[in-house]
Amino acid sequence: MPADAYIMIGMAGFFFILFILAFLRAKNEDRKIDDALCQRMDVKGYGSFHIESGALRIGGWICFLIALTLLIMGIVYLAV
C-alpha cells in the first residue's frame, strides 16, 4: 500500500506550498500598508478591503502543521 503513503506525502507538499503562499501574501500586505503610510494616503479607507496579515500568517502556520503531520504519517506508513 505505498500508494497511500505517496498520496499523503503529496498532500503534505500541497499544504507546504499553501504555507509559503500565505506568508508571501502576508508580507505583500504589510508592504502595501507601509507604502500607503509613506505616501500619506488615507489609510482608514484602505483598511476596509485588505486581508489581515496576521490572519494569513496564522493560516500559514496551520498549513505548515498539517503538512508536517501528513509528511510524518506518510513516511511512517512507507516504513511499515
N, CA, C and O atoms as a CHARMM CRD file, in Angstrom:
* protein
*
  320
    1    1 MET  N      0.79100  -1.19700   0.00000 PROA 1      0.00000
    2    1 MET  CA     0.00000   0.00000   0.00000 PROA 1      0.00000
    3    1 MET  C      0.84400   1.27600   0.00000 PROA 1      0.00000
    4    1 MET  O      0.45000   2.26200   0.62400 PROA 1      0.00000
    5    2 PRO  N      1.97800   1.28700  -0.67200 PROA 2      0.00000
    6    2 PRO  CA     2.77600   2.52100  -0.66900 PROA 2      0.00000
    7    2 PRO  C      2.11500   3.65200  -1.43800 PROA 2      0.00000
    8    2 PRO  O      2.51500   4.80700  -1.29300 PROA 2      0.00000
    9    3 ALA  N      1.11200   3.34600  -2.25400 PROA 3      0.00000
   10    3 ALA  CA     0.43900   4.41200  -2.99800 PROA 3      0.00000
   11    3 ALA  C     -0.26300   5.36800  -2.04200 PROA 3      0.00000
   12    3 ALA  O     -0.29100   6.57500  -2.28200 PROA 3      0.00000
   13    4 ASP  N     -0.83100   4.83800  -0.95900 PROA 4      0.00000
   14    4 ASP  CA    -1.47400   5.70100   0.03900 PROA 4      0.00000
   15    4 ASP  C     -0.45600   6.62400   0.70300 PROA 4      0.00000
   16    4 ASP  O     -0.75200   7.78400   0.98700 PROA 4      0.00000
   17    5 ALA  N      0.73000   6.10600   0.94600 PROA 5      0.00000
   18    5 ALA  CA     1.77800   6.92500   1.56200 PROA 5      0.00000
   19    5 ALA  C      2.20400   8.03900   0.62300 PROA 5      0.00000
   20    5 ALA  O      2.45600   9.16000   1.06600 PROA 5      0.00000
   21    6 TYR  N      2.28800   7.74800  -0.66200 PROA 6      0.00000
   22    6 TYR  CA     2.67000   8.78400  -1.63200 PROA 6      0.00000
   23    6 TYR  C      1.58000   9.85600  -1.74400 PROA 6      0.00000
   24    6 TYR  O      1.87600  11.03100  -1.96300 PROA 6      0.00000
   25    7 ILE  N      0.33400   9.44500  -1.59400 PROA 7      0.00000
   26    7 ILE  CA    -0.75600  10.42500  -1.60300 PROA 7      0.00000
   27    7 ILE  C     -0.62900  11.35400  -0.39900 PROA 7      0.00000
   28    7 ILE  O     -0.80200  12.56500  -0.53200 PROA 7      0.00000
   29    8 MET  N     -0.33100  10.80000   0.76800 PROA 8      0.00000
   30    8 MET  CA    -0.15400  11.62900   1.96400 PROA 8      0.00000
   31    8 MET  C      1.02400  12.58700   1.81200 PROA 8      0.00000
   32    8 MET  O      0.93900  13.74900   2.20800 PROA 8      0.00000
   33    9 ILE  N      2.11700  12.10000   1.24100 PROA 9      0.00000
   34    9 ILE  CA     3.28800  12.95300   1.03200 PROA 9      0.00000
   35    9 ILE  C      2.97100  14.04600   0.01200 PROA 9      0.00000
   36    9 ILE  O      3.42200  15.18200   0.15800 PROA 9      0.00000
   37   10 GLY  N      2.20300  13.70900  -1.01200 PROA 10     0.00000
   38   10 GLY  CA     1.79700  14.71400  -1.99200 PROA 10     0.00000
   39   10 GLY  C      0.89900  15.78000  -1.38500 PROA 10     0.00000
   40   10 GLY  O      1.02300  16.96300  -1.70100 PROA 10     0.00000
   41   11 MET  N     -0.01100  15.35100  -0.50500 PROA 11     0.00000
   42   11 MET  CA    -0.86700  16.31700   0.18200 PROA 11     0.00000
   43   11 MET  C     -0.04100  17.20800   1.10000 PROA 11     0.00000
   44   11 MET  O     -0.33500  18.39400   1.24900 PROA 11     0.00000
   45   12 ALA  N      0.98700  16.64000   1.71200 PROA 12     0.00000
   46   12 ALA  CA     1.88100  17.44100   2.56000 PROA 12     0.00000
   47   12 ALA  C      2.57000  18.51200   1.71800 PROA 12     0.00000
   48   12 ALA  O      2.71400  19.65200   2.15900 PROA 12     0.00000
   49   13 GLY  N      2.99100  18.15300   0.52300 PROA 13     0.00000
   50   13 GLY  CA     3.59900  19.13600  -0.37300 PROA 13     0.00000
   51   13 GLY  C      2.63200  20.24200  -0.74100 PROA 13     0.00000
   52   13 GLY  O      3.02300  21.40700  -0.81300 PROA 13     0.00000
   53   14 PHE  N      1.37600  19.89600  -0.97300 PROA 14     0.00000
   54   14 PHE  CA     0.35500  20.89100  -1.29700 PROA 14     0.00000
   55   14 PHE  C      0.16400  21.87300  -0.14600 PROA 14     0.00000
   56   14 PHE  O      0.09800  23.08100  -0.37000 PROA 14     0.00000
   57   15 PHE  N      0.07400  21.36900   1.07800 PROA 15     0.00000
   58   15 PHE  CA    -0.09900  22.25400   2.22700 PROA 15     0.00000
   59   15 PHE  C      1.15700  23.08300   2.49300 PROA 15     0.00000
   60   15 PHE  O      1.06300  24.21200   2.97300 PROA 15     0.00000
   61   16 PHE  N      2.32500  22.53100   2.18400 PROA 16     0.00000
   62   16 PHE  CA     3.55100  23.31700   2.33700 PROA 16     0.00000
   63   16 PHE  C      3.57300  24.47300   1.34000 PROA 16     0.00000
   64   16 PHE  O      4.02500  25.56900   1.67300 PROA 16     0.00000
   65   17 ILE  N      3.09200  24.24000   0.12700 PROA 17     0.00000
   66   17 ILE  CA     3.00300  25.32100  -0.86600 PROA 17     0.00000
   67   17 ILE  C      2.00600  26.38800  -0.39200 PROA 17     0.00000
   68   17 ILE  O      2.25200  27.58300  -0.55900 PROA 17     0.00000
   69   18 LEU  N      0.88200  25.95800   0.19700 PROA 18     0.00000
   70   18 LEU  CA    -0.06900  26.92100   0.75700 PROA 18     0.00000
   71   18 LEU  C      0.56700  27.73800   1.87700 PROA 18     0.00000
   72   18 LEU  O      0.29800  28.93200   2.00700 PROA 18     0.00000
   73   19 PHE  N      1.40900  27.09600   2.68700 PROA 19     0.00000
   74   19 PHE  CA     2.12800  27.77800   3.76000 PROA 19     0.00000
   75   19 PHE  C      3.01200  28.88500   3.19500 PROA 19     0.00000
   76   19 PHE  O      3.00400  30.00900   3.69600 PROA 19     0.00000
   77   20 ILE  N      3.76500  28.56800   2.16400 PROA 20     0.00000
   78   20 ILE  CA     4.65600  29.55900   1.55300 PROA 20     0.00000
   79   20 ILE  C      3.85100  30.69700   0.93700 PROA 20     0.00000
   80   20 ILE  O      4.20500  31.86400   1.10100 PROA 20     0.00000
   81   21 LEU  N      2.77400  30.37100   0.23100 PROA 21     0.00000
   82   21 LEU  CA     1.94800  31.40600  -0.39300 PROA 21     0.00000
   83   21 LEU  C      1.30500  32.32500   0.63900 PROA 21     0.00000
   84   21 LEU  O      1.21500  33.53200   0.41500 PROA 21     0.00000
   85   22 ALA  N      0.85800  31.77700   1.76100 PROA 22     0.00000
   86   22 ALA  CA     0.25000  32.60500   2.80300 PROA 22     0.00000
   87   22 ALA  C      1.25700  33.58200   3.38200 PROA 22     0.00000
   88   22 ALA  O      0.92400  34.74200   3.62300 PROA 22     0.00000
   89   23 PHE  N      2.48300  33.13100   3.60700 PROA 23     0.00000
   90   23 PHE  CA     3.48800  34.02600   4.16000 PROA 23     0.00000
   91   23 PHE  C      3.91000  35.09400   3.15100 PROA 23     0.00000
   92   23 PHE  O      4.15500  36.23900   3.52900 PROA 23     0.00000
   93   24 LEU  N      3.99600  34.72900   1.88000 PROA 24     0.00000
   94   24 LEU  CA     4.33400  35.73100   0.86900 PROA 24     0.00000
   95   24 LEU  C      3.21900  36.76000   0.73900 PROA 24     0.00000
   96   24 LEU  O      3.49400  37.95000   0.58100 PROA 24     0.00000
   97   25 ARG  N      1.97900  36.32500   0.80300 PROA 25     0.00000
   98   25 ARG  CA     0.84800  37.25900   0.71300 PROA 25     0.00000
   99   25 ARG  C      0.80900  38.18700   1.92300 PROA 25     0.00000
  100   25 ARG  O      0.51700  39.37500   1.78600 PROA 25     0.00000
  101   26 ALA  N      1.10500  37.64600   3.11700 PROA 26     0.00000
  102   26 ALA  CA     1.13000  38.47700   4.32500 PROA 26     0.00000
  103   26 ALA  C      2.22900  39.52500   4.22800 PROA 26     0.00000
  104   26 ALA  O      2.03200  40.67400   4.62300 PROA 26     0.00000
  105   27 LYS  N      3.37500  39.13500   3.70600 PROA 27     0.00000
  106   27 LYS  CA     4.48300  40.08100   3.53800 PROA 27     0.00000
  107   27 LYS  C      4.10100  41.17200   2.54400 PROA 27     0.00000
  108   27 LYS  O      4.43200  42.34100   2.74500 PROA 27     0.00000
  109   28 ASN  N      3.41200  40.79800   1.48200 PROA 28     0.00000
  110   28 ASN  CA     2.96600  41.75800   0.48100 PROA 28     0.00000
  111   28 ASN  C      1.94500  42.73600   1.08300 PROA 28     0.00000
  112   28 ASN  O      2.00200  43.93500   0.80800 PROA 28     0.00000
  113   29 GLU  N      1.01800  42.22900   1.89800 PROA 29     0.00000
  114   29 GLU  CA     0.02500  43.09100   2.54100 PROA 29     0.00000
  115   29 GLU  C      0.70000  44.08500   3.48100 PROA 29     0.00000
  116   29 GLU  O      0.32100  45.25600   3.51600 PROA 29     0.00000
  117   30 ASP  N      1.69800  43.63100   4.24400 PROA 30     0.00000
  118   30 ASP  CA     2.42400  44.53400   5.13300 PROA 30     0.00000
  119   30 ASP  C      3.13700  45.62400   4.33900 PROA 30     0.00000
  120   30 ASP  O      3.15500  46.78600   4.74500 PROA 30     0.00000
  121   31 ARG  N      3.71900  45.24600   3.21200 PROA 31     0.00000
  122   31 ARG  CA     4.42400  46.21300   2.37800 PROA 31     0.00000
  123   31 ARG  C      3.45500  47.24500   1.79400 PROA 31     0.00000
  124   31 ARG  O      3.79500  48.42400   1.69100 PROA 31     0.00000
  125   32 LYS  N      2.25000  46.80600   1.41200 PROA 32     0.00000
  126   32 LYS  CA     1.25400  47.74000   0.88500 PROA 32     0.00000
  127   32 LYS  C      0.85600  48.77300   1.93500 PROA 32     0.00000
  128   32 LYS  O      0.72600  49.95900   1.63000 PROA 32     0.00000
  129   33 ILE  N      0.66400  48.32000   3.16700 PROA 33     0.00000
  130   33 ILE  CA     0.28300  49.23300   4.23800 PROA 33     0.00000
  131   33 ILE  C      1.41100  50.21700   4.51400 PROA 33     0.00000
  132   33 ILE  O      1.16800  51.41000   4.69700 PROA 33     0.00000
  133   34 ASP  N      2.64400  49.72000   4.54500 PROA 34     0.00000
  134   34 ASP  CA     3.78300  50.60200   4.78000 PROA 34     0.00000
  135   34 ASP  C      3.92600  51.63100   3.66500 PROA 34     0.00000
  136   34 ASP  O      4.22100  52.79700   3.92600 PROA 34     0.00000
  137   35 ASP  N      3.71900  51.20100   2.42700 PROA 35     0.00000
  138   35 ASP  CA     3.79000  52.14400   1.31000 PROA 35     0.00000
  139   35 ASP  C      2.68700  53.19000   1.39500 PROA 35     0.00000
  140   35 ASP  O      2.90800  54.35800   1.07600 PROA 35     0.00000
  141   36 ALA  N      1.50700  52.77300   1.82200 PROA 36     0.00000
  142   36 ALA  CA     0.40000  53.71900   1.95500 PROA 36     0.00000
  143   36 ALA  C      0.70800  54.75600   3.03000 PROA 36     0.00000
  144   36 ALA  O      0.38800  55.93500   2.87500 PROA 36     0.00000
  145   37 LEU  N      1.32700  54.31600   4.11200 PROA 37     0.00000
  146   37 LEU  CA     1.69000  55.25900   5.16800 PROA 37     0.00000
  147   37 LEU  C      2.76900  56.22300   4.70200 PROA 37     0.00000
  148   37 LEU  O      2.74700  57.40000   5.06200 PROA 37     0.00000
  149   38 CYS  N      3.70400  55.74000   3.91200 PROA 38     0.00000
  150   38 CYS  CA     4.77800  56.59800   3.41600 PROA 38     0.00000
  151   38 CYS  C      4.25900  57.63900   2.43400 PROA 38     0.00000
  152   38 CYS  O      4.80100  58.74200   2.36200 PROA 38     0.00000
  153   39 GLN  N      3.23700  57.31200   1.68900 PROA 39     0.00000
  154   39 GLN  CA     2.70200  58.24600   0.70000 PROA 39     0.00000
  155   39 GLN  C      1.61800  59.14000   1.28800 PROA 39     0.00000
  156   39 GLN  O      1.03400  59.95300   0.57300 PROA 39     0.00000
  157   40 ARG  N      1.34200  58.99900   2.58300 PROA 40     0.00000
  158   40 ARG  CA     0.36300  59.82400   3.28600 PROA 40     0.00000
  159   40 ARG  C     -1.04700  59.68100   2.70200 PROA 40     0.00000
  160   40 ARG  O     -1.81700  60.64100   2.66200 PROA 40     0.00000
  161   41 MET  N     -1.36400  58.47200   2.25500 PROA 41     0.00000
  162   41 MET  CA    -2.72200  58.20900   1.78600 PROA 41     0.00000
  163   41 MET  C     -3.66300  58.11600   2.97700 PROA 41     0.00000
  164   41 MET  O     -3.22200  58.00700   4.12200 PROA 41     0.00000
  165   42 ASP  N     -4.92200  58.15700   2.70900 PROA 42     0.00000
  166   42 ASP  CA    -5.90700  57.94600   3.75100 PROA 42     0.00000
  167   42 ASP  C     -5.94700  56.44900   4.05700 PROA 42     0.00000
  168   42 ASP  O     -6.59800  55.67900   3.35200 PROA 42     0.00000
  169   43 VAL  N     -5.25600  56.05500   5.09600 PROA 43     0.00000
  170   43 VAL  CA    -5.11300  54.64000   5.42100 PROA 43     0.00000
  171   43 VAL  C     -6.41400  54.07500   5.99200 PROA 43     0.00000
  172   43 VAL  O     -6.63500  52.86500   5.93200 PROA 43     0.00000
  173   44 LYS  N     -7.26900  54.92400   6.53800 PROA 44     0.00000
  174   44 LYS  CA    -8.52900  54.44000   7.09900 PROA 44     0.00000
  175   44 LYS  C     -9.39200  53.79400   6.01600 PROA 44     0.00000
  176   44 LYS  O    -10.00300  52.75500   6.26300 PROA 44     0.00000
  177   45 GLY  N     -9.45300  54.37800   4.84300 PROA 45     0.00000
  178   45 GLY  CA   -10.21500  53.79600   3.75200 PROA 45     0.00000
  179   45 GLY  C     -9.54800  52.56600   3.17500 PROA 45     0.00000
  180   45 GLY  O    -10.22400  51.68600   2.64000 PROA 45     0.00000
  181   46 TYR  N     -8.24700  52.49200   3.27500 PROA 46     0.00000
  182   46 TYR  CA    -7.50300  51.34500   2.75600 PROA 46     0.00000
  183   46 TYR  C     -7.78800  50.09600   3.57900 PROA 46     0.00000
  184   46 TYR  O     -7.81900  48.98900   3.04100 PROA 46     0.00000
  185   47 GLY  N     -7.99400  50.26800   4.87400 PROA 47     0.00000
  186   47 GLY  CA    -8.15800  49.12800   5.76300 PROA 47     0.00000
  187   47 GLY  C     -9.44600  48.36300   5.57600 PROA 47     0.00000
  188   47 GLY  O     -9.60400  47.29400   6.16500 PROA 47     0.00000
  189   48 SER  N    -10.36900  48.86200   4.78300 PROA 48     0.00000
  190   48 SER  CA   -11.65500  48.20200   4.66300 PROA 48     0.00000
  191   48 SER  C    -11.64200  47.01200   3.70400 PROA 48     0.00000
  192   48 SER  O    -12.55800  46.19100   3.74100 PROA 48     0.00000
  193   49 PHE  N    -10.62200  46.90100   2.84600 PROA 49     0.00000
  194   49 PHE  CA   -10.66800  45.81500   1.87200 PROA 49     0.00000
  195   49 PHE  C     -9.41700  44.95600   1.84300 PROA 49     0.00000
  196   49 PHE  O     -9.32900  44.06000   1.00300 PROA 49     0.00000
  197   50 HSD  N     -8.46400  45.18000   2.70200 PROA 50     0.00000
  198   50 HSD  CA    -7.28200  44.32100   2.69200 PROA 50     0.00000
  199   50 HSD  C     -7.42300  43.19300   3.71200 PROA 50     0.00000
  200   50 HSD  O     -8.17900  43.29500   4.67900 PROA 50     0.00000
  201   51 ILE  N     -6.69500  42.14200   3.47800 PROA 51     0.00000
  202   51 ILE  CA    -6.73300  40.97000   4.34600 PROA 51     0.00000
  203   51 ILE  C     -5.74600  41.18900   5.49200 PROA 51     0.00000
  204   51 ILE  O     -4.64500  41.69400   5.27700 PROA 51     0.00000
  205   52 GLU  N     -6.13100  40.81900   6.67800 PROA 52     0.00000
  206   52 GLU  CA    -5.23500  40.94700   7.81800 PROA 52     0.00000
  207   52 GLU  C     -4.00900  40.05200   7.61400 PROA 52     0.00000
  208   52 GLU  O     -4.14100  38.85200   7.37300 PROA 52     0.00000
  209   53 SER  N     -2.83700  40.63600   7.71100 PROA 53     0.00000
  210   53 SER  CA    -1.63000  39.84500   7.50100 PROA 53     0.00000
  211   53 SER  C     -1.41000  38.85300   8.64100 PROA 53     0.00000
  212   53 SER  O     -0.83200  37.78700   8.43100 PROA 53     0.00000
  213   54 GLY  N     -1.86700  39.19700   9.85000 PROA 54     0.00000
  214   54 GLY  CA    -1.73600  38.26800  10.97200 PROA 54     0.00000
  215   54 GLY  C     -2.56500  37.00800  10.75800 PROA 54     0.00000
  216   54 GLY  O     -2.13900  35.90900  11.11200 PROA 54     0.00000
  217   55 ALA  N     -3.73800  37.17100  10.18200 PROA 55     0.00000
  218   55 ALA  CA    -4.58300  36.01200   9.89900 PROA 55     0.00000
  219   55 ALA  C     -3.94500  35.11700   8.83800 PROA 55     0.00000
  220   55 ALA  O     -4.03900  33.89200   8.90800 PROA 55     0.00000
  221   56 LEU  N     -3.29600  35.74200   7.85400 PROA 56     0.00000
  222   56 LEU  CA    -2.60700  34.94300   6.84100 PROA 56     0.00000
  223   56 LEU  C     -1.44200  34.17500   7.44400 PROA 56     0.00000
  224   56 LEU  O     -1.19600  33.02700   7.07400 PROA 56     0.00000
  225   57 ARG  N     -0.73100  34.79600   8.36200 PROA 57     0.00000
  226   57 ARG  CA     0.38900  34.10400   8.99900 PROA 57     0.00000
  227   57 ARG  C     -0.10000  32.93300   9.85300 PROA 57     0.00000
  228   57 ARG  O      0.50700  31.86200   9.85000 PROA 57     0.00000
  229   58 ILE  N     -1.19200  33.13900  10.58000 PROA 58     0.00000
  230   58 ILE  CA    -1.74700  32.04600  11.39500 PROA 58     0.00000
  231   58 ILE  C     -2.21400  30.90300  10.49200 PROA 58     0.00000
  232   58 ILE  O     -1.95900  29.73400  10.78000 PROA 58     0.00000
  233   59 GLY  N     -2.89500  31.24700   9.40700 PROA 59     0.00000
  234   59 GLY  CA    -3.31300  30.21600   8.45200 PROA 59     0.00000
  235   59 GLY  C     -2.12700  29.50400   7.82900 PROA 59     0.00000
  236   59 GLY  O     -2.18000  28.30300   7.56900 PROA 59     0.00000
  237   60 GLY  N     -1.05800  30.25000   7.59200 PROA 60     0.00000
  238   60 GLY  CA     0.15700  29.63300   7.06300 PROA 60     0.00000
  239   60 GLY  C      0.76400  28.63300   8.03200 PROA 60     0.00000
  240   60 GLY  O      1.20100  27.55300   7.63400 PROA 60     0.00000
  241   61 TRP  N      0.78800  29.00500   9.32100 PROA 61     0.00000
  242   61 TRP  CA     1.32100  28.06800  10.31300 PROA 61     0.00000
  243   61 TRP  C      0.44000  26.82800  10.44900 PROA 61     0.00000
  244   61 TRP  O      0.94400  25.72500  10.66000 PROA 61     0.00000
  245   62 ILE  N     -0.86700  27.00900  10.32800 PROA 62     0.00000
  246   62 ILE  CA    -1.76600  25.84900  10.37400 PROA 62     0.00000
  247   62 ILE  C     -1.49000  24.92600   9.18800 PROA 62     0.00000
  248   62 ILE  O     -1.44700  23.70600   9.34700 PROA 62     0.00000
  249   63 CYS  N     -1.30400  25.50800   7.99500 PROA 63     0.00000
  250   63 CYS  CA    -0.96900  24.70100   6.81200 PROA 63     0.00000
  251   63 CYS  C      0.35700  23.97600   7.00500 PROA 63     0.00000
  252   63 CYS  O      0.51000  22.82600   6.59400 PROA 63     0.00000
  253   64 PHE  N      1.32200  24.65900   7.63700 PROA 64     0.00000
  254   64 PHE  CA     2.62100  24.03100   7.89000 PROA 64     0.00000
  255   64 PHE  C      2.47700  22.83500   8.83000 PROA 64     0.00000
  256   64 PHE  O      3.07800  21.78700   8.59800 PROA 64     0.00000
  257   65 LEU  N      1.68500  22.99000   9.88700 PROA 65     0.00000
  258   65 LEU  CA     1.49500  21.88400  10.82300 PROA 65     0.00000
  259   65 LEU  C      0.78000  20.70800  10.17200 PROA 65     0.00000
  260   65 LEU  O      1.11500  19.55300  10.43200 PROA 65     0.00000
  261   66 ILE  N     -0.20100  20.99700   9.33000 PROA 66     0.00000
  262   66 ILE  CA    -0.89000  19.92500   8.60800 PROA 66     0.00000
  263   66 ILE  C      0.08800  19.21900   7.67500 PROA 66     0.00000
  264   66 ILE  O      0.09700  17.99200   7.58800 PROA 66     0.00000
  265   67 ALA  N      0.91600  20.00800   6.97300 PROA 67     0.00000
  266   67 ALA  CA     1.89000  19.42200   6.05900 PROA 67     0.00000
  267   67 ALA  C      2.88600  18.54900   6.80600 PROA 67     0.00000
  268   67 ALA  O      3.22000  17.45400   6.35300 PROA 67     0.00000
  269   68 LEU  N      3.35800  19.03000   7.94700 PROA 68     0.00000
  270   68 LEU  CA     4.32300  18.25800   8.73100 PROA 68     0.00000
  271   68 LEU  C      3.70000  16.95700   9.22900 PROA 68     0.00000
  272   68 LEU  O      4.34200  15.90700   9.19200 PROA 68     0.00000
  273   69 THR  N      2.45700  17.02300   9.69400 PROA 69     0.00000
  274   69 THR  CA     1.76400  15.82300  10.17100 PROA 69     0.00000
  275   69 THR  C      1.58100  14.80900   9.03800 PROA 69     0.00000
  276   69 THR  O      1.83700  13.61800   9.21800 PROA 69     0.00000
  277   70 LEU  N      1.13800  15.28400   7.88000 PROA 70     0.00000
  278   70 LEU  CA     0.93700  14.37300   6.74700 PROA 70     0.00000
  279   70 LEU  C      2.26000  13.77700   6.26600 PROA 70     0.00000
  280   70 LEU  O      2.31900  12.60700   5.88900 PROA 70     0.00000
  281   71 LEU  N      3.30700  14.58000   6.28300 PROA 71     0.00000
  282   71 LEU  CA     4.61500  14.07400   5.85700 PROA 71     0.00000
  283   71 LEU  C      5.10900  12.98800   6.79900 PROA 71     0.00000
  284   71 LEU  O      5.59600  11.95300   6.34400 PROA 71     0.00000
  285   72 ILE  N      4.99400  13.20700   8.09200 PROA 72     0.00000
  286   72 ILE  CA     5.42200  12.19600   9.06300 PROA 72     0.00000
  287   72 ILE  C      4.58200  10.92800   8.92800 PROA 72     0.00000
  288   72 ILE  O      5.11300   9.81800   8.95900 PROA 72     0.00000
  289   73 MET  N      3.26800  11.10100   8.77800 PROA 73     0.00000
  290   73 MET  CA     2.40400   9.92600   8.60900 PROA 73     0.00000
  291   73 MET  C      2.75800   9.15900   7.33800 PROA 73     0.00000
  292   73 MET  O      2.78100   7.92800   7.34700 PROA 73     0.00000
  293   74 GLY  N      3.03400   9.87000   6.25000 PROA 74     0.00000
  294   74 GLY  CA     3.39500   9.20700   5.00100 PROA 74     0.00000
  295   74 GLY  C      4.69900   8.45900   5.09900 PROA 74     0.00000
  296   74 GLY  O      4.82300   7.35300   4.57300 PROA 74     0.00000
  297   75 ILE  N      5.68700   9.05400   5.77200 PROA 75     0.00000
  298   75 ILE  CA     6.99500   8.38200   5.92200 PROA 75     0.00000
  299   75 ILE  C      6.86700   7.16200   6.80500 PROA 75     0.00000
  300   75 ILE  O      7.43500   6.11100   6.50700 PROA 75     0.00000
  301   76 VAL  N      6.11900   7.29300   7.89900 PROA 76     0.00000
  302   76 VAL  CA     5.91800   6.13600   8.79100 PROA 76     0.00000
  303   76 VAL  C      5.16400   5.04200   8.05600 PROA 76     0.00000
  304   76 VAL  O      5.49400   3.86500   8.19600 PROA 76     0.00000
  305   77 TYR  N      4.16500   5.40900   7.28100 PROA 77     0.00000
  306   77 TYR  CA     3.38100   4.42100   6.54400 PROA 77     0.00000
  307   77 TYR  C      4.22800   3.72900   5.48300 PROA 77     0.00000
  308   77 TYR  O      4.02400   2.54700   5.20500 PROA 77     0.00000
  309   78 LEU  N      5.17200   4.44800   4.89100 PROA 78     0.00000
  310   78 LEU  CA     6.08000   3.83300   3.92400 PROA 78     0.00000
  311   78 LEU  C      7.01900   2.84100   4.60300 PROA 78     0.00000
  312   78 LEU  O      7.34200   1.79400   4.04200 PROA 78     0.00000
  313   79 ALA  N      7.45100   3.17900   5.81300 PROA 79     0.00000
  314   79 ALA  CA     8.40700   2.32200   6.52700 PROA 79     0.00000
  315   79 ALA  C      7.75800   1.04100   7.02500 PROA 79     0.00000
  316   79 ALA  O      8.44900   0.04400   7.23100 PROA 79     0.00000
  317   80 VAL  N      6.46000   1.04700   7.21900 PROA 80     0.00000
  318   80 VAL  CA     5.77900  -0.12900   7.77000 PROA 80     0.00000
  319   80 VAL  C      5.50900  -1.13900   6.71400 PROA 80     0.00000
  320   80 VAL  O      4.94100  -2.19400   6.99900 PROA 80     0.00000
